[in-house]
Amino acid sequence: MLKSRVKITIYGKVQQVGFRANVKKFAQEHGMTGWVGNTETGQVVVTAEGNKADIKQLIEWCKDGPLSAKVDKCEPYYQRYKDEFTRFDIM
């Protein structure tokens, strides 16, 4: 399987709606590693590593997020795979 890494920035009503917990659940269910966190300016940022197909699914999921979220924009930036993480964390 091809491995991939992505940094995703999600804009909109994405804080205090369970976004980070749901990203972590999705990532763990798909065997991904990395982290998800809030920014001080209201976005959620994800850095994830895993199988390329799973990374694509994560990006698609982040375009909508959990039902309580309102995503205005989802910006994925593919990066070089580093095998940097051992698990998926909420920061």
Buried (B, 14 or more C-beta within 10 A) or exposed (E): EEEBBBBBBBBBBBBEBBBBEBBBEBBEEBEBBBBBBBEEEEBBBBBBBBBBEBBEBBBEBBEEBBEEBEBEEBEBEEEEBEEEBEEBBEE
